[in-house]
Structure formats: structure tokens, C-alpha cells
Amino acid sequence: MTHQKNIVTAGVPLTQAKKALIMIHGRGASAQDIISLATYLNVGDYALIAPQASGHTWYPYSFMAPVAQNEPGLSSAIAVINSIVDDILKAGIPASNIYFMGFSQGACLTLEYVTRHAQPYGGVVAFTGGLIGAEPDIANYNGDFNGTPVFIGSSDPDMHVPVTRVRESEKIMKNMGADITVKIYPGMGHTVSQDEVETANKLVFK
């Protein structure tokens, strides 16, 4: 499984925007689905860019499977995001005004991408996600977030994302300079809650 760069855009055109948000959908969903979340976020003046996974999934197995089992999908997905980041930078928007948001499989991919390419970004929001792999591979994670605001919200329990992995991801990212906030919601289920949206707006899209 490899991915082509198929993107859906909304919001302010990239050539006119001062900020850009990359929105990454979950397994079985679409770029259009995740873009629709923007109506609840304080991103009215952002360029919105959502890549579409081929076959509606970024990688075939659980995010906690050994990384090799999720290849070539995972590397291909990371390459697509990297290409979008390059496009945004070429449009004149600095990394400090690039934002990332994902849900579920898209949240895992979001966290994995930014932690492999840590630098001061505008902000990162992961609705139910953690770093990828049977164990997160510290050797893959480079750079310094230098105070980038990061918000992770997740349910306890969640059928796909154990709280232990959320906490492990929090620790790794914090050690790399992220200004990270984690909220665990008892029995929330595999969804995005109103409180998560409000917290994302307050901490990241401000």
C-alpha cells in the first residue's frame, strides 16, 4: 500500500494564508470528513489541507503493531505529509505557522510525523492517538519542539489506543520540548468530544 498526494483543500487559499492546518483523517474515513471538523475550530483564517489515504487507511494494522508490518504504508503516508509541509513552506508560511490535527489513525500519524520532524510548529492536536510502533522507537525522533503547543485527548478505555501509550507519547514529546497537555476522558468512546474541541481551540488554535 502506497499513497498518492491526493488532497482536499478549504479555508483561505495557501497563497493568501498566514497559517496552514494539515488535517489527517482516521481509518475508513476521508479527507472530506476531517475537513468538516474545521467548522468547530478557530481556524477561519487558515489554509486547510487534508490528504486522502488510498483505500481510506494510512497503514493496514494497529498502530501498536511492529512498524515493519505497517510498511510501506506508514513511510508512504509520512512522505505525503512531508510533501505537504514543503508546499506550505514554499508558499511562504513558516513552520511556526504550520499546524497539525488528526483523529484516531490520523492522530497517531500526526504525532509520529511531528516527532520525527520536531521543530517549533504552530501547534499539534491529536484526537485519540499515540506514537507508532510495538514500542516507540526513540532513534526515529529528532529535533526540538521548542515550546510547540500539543494537545492529546483520549478515552479511558479506548478500543484502539491504550492510555499507557498516550502517556508514553506525552513523556517523549515533553522531553523534546513540547508544551504538551493530555486530557483523558473516562468512558468517552472513540469519538471527538465538545470538551476536546474547546480545549484544542484554547491551547492550540488561539
N, C-alpha and C positions, 0 to 999 in steps of 0.2 A: 504494500500500500504506500503510494506516494501522493503528494498533494500538489496541485497546480495553484498558482496565485489567482484565485477567484475571489474578488472582494465586493462587498456591498458597502456603499458609502451613504452618509446622511449628514445633516448639520451644515456647518459652514464649509464651502469648498476649501480644499487643502491650500490652494494658492492664496487664499484670503485669511485663513485662520491663524491665530496666535498660539492655539493649543490644539492637540490632537489626542483622541482616545481610541486605542485599539481594543476592540470588544471580541472576546473569544467564546464561542458557543460550546455547549456541552454535547455529550454523546447522543446521537439520534435527533439532534436539533439542527437549526440552521442559522446562518448569518443574519437573516431577516428577523428571526426570533430574538436574538440577543440585542440587535439594534433597537427593537421596540422597547427595551428596558430603559433606553435613554430618556424617554419622556418623564421618568420618575427621578432622574438625576440632574444635578445643577450643571449641565453641560451644554446649555443653549448656545454658547459662543465657541464651541469646539468643532473641529472636523472629526467626524465619526467614521471609523474604518473597521469593518468586520470581515475577516476571511472566512471562506466556506471550506470545511473539510470534505475531501472526496469520500463518498459513501456515508456522509454525516458522522464520521468518527475520526478522531485525530490519531488514535492508536488502538489496536484491537483488544488488548487485555486490561485488567485492572491497573491503575497507576502504581500499585504496590507489587506488581509482578517484576521479575528481573528485567532491567532495561532492554537487554538483548531480545527478549520476547516481543517487545513493542516496536522493534525496528523492522523496516526502515521508516515506519510511520512517524515515530517521535522525532527523529532527526529531520525528516522532511517538513514536519509541522514547525519546528524551530527555525528552519531555513526560511519558511514563508513569513514568519513574524519578523525575522531579521531583515528580509527584503522590504517589508512594510516600514520598518523603522528607518531604513536607508532612504526610502521615498520621502518620508516626513522630514528627515534631516536635509535632504536635497531641496525640499520646498522652503527651507529657511527657518523651520521650527526647531529650536534647540532641544536636546534630550531632557533638559529641566522642565520643558513644557509638553513632554510626551507622557501620557497616562495609559494604564493598562487595566482592564477589567475582564474577569471571566467567571463562568458558573460551572461547577462540577468538573467534568473532564477539562473544560476550558479554564477553570480556576487553577487546576493542577498545572496545566501547560503554561499559564500566565506566570505562576510562581517559579516554575522551572526555568523559563526563558529569562526572566529578570535576574534571577540569582546566578545564572550562568554568565550574565552580562551586566553585573551590578555597576551602577553609576548613579549620580543624582538625577532621578526621574521626577516628573511632576507628582506621581503617586501611583499606587497599585491597590486594586481591590480584588479580593478572591472570595467569591460567594461559594463556600464549601469546597475546600481544596487543600492540598499539601504538596510538598516536593516529591518528585517522582523516583521510583525505584524500590527494590526489595528493602534496601537501606539507602537513604540519600547519600550520594557519592560526593563527599566534600571536595575531592580533587577537581570536580567539574565546575565548582563555584569560585568565581574570580571577581575582583573589583571591590568597590566600596559604595554603599548606597548613600553615605554622607547625609543622613537625616531624611531620606525619602520617606514620606508617609505611606504606610502599608496597613491595610485593614483586611483581616480574615474573619469571616463569620462562618460558623458551622454548627450543626446539630449534635446533641449527645443523647442517644446514639445516632449515627448516620450509617445507612446501609452500605455506603461506598467508601466513606472517609472516616477512619478512626480518629478520635480526639488525640490519641498518642502521637499520630503523625502530624497533626496540626501543631501541637506543642513543640515537636521536634523541629518542624519547619520554622516556627517562631524563633526558636533559640538560634538556629543557624543564621537566619536573616538579621536578627538583632546583633549578633556577633560581627556581622558585615556592615553594621552602621545604619540599618533600617530603623526608622521611628515607627515601630510596629504595635498595633493594637489588635488583640484577638478577643472575640466575644463568642462564647459557647452557649447555645440556646437549648435548654433541656426539652427533649421531645419535639423539636420544631419540625422534623421531617426534612425530606430532600427538596428544598424549595428556597426561594428568596423571600425573606420577611420584610415587613414595613420597617421594623427597627434597624435591620441591616442597611436598608436603603438610606434611612435617615442618618445612620452612623457614617456611612460612606460619604454622604453629602457634607457632613460636619467636619470629618477628618481629612478627606482627600479632595473632593470637588468643591473647594471653598473659594 
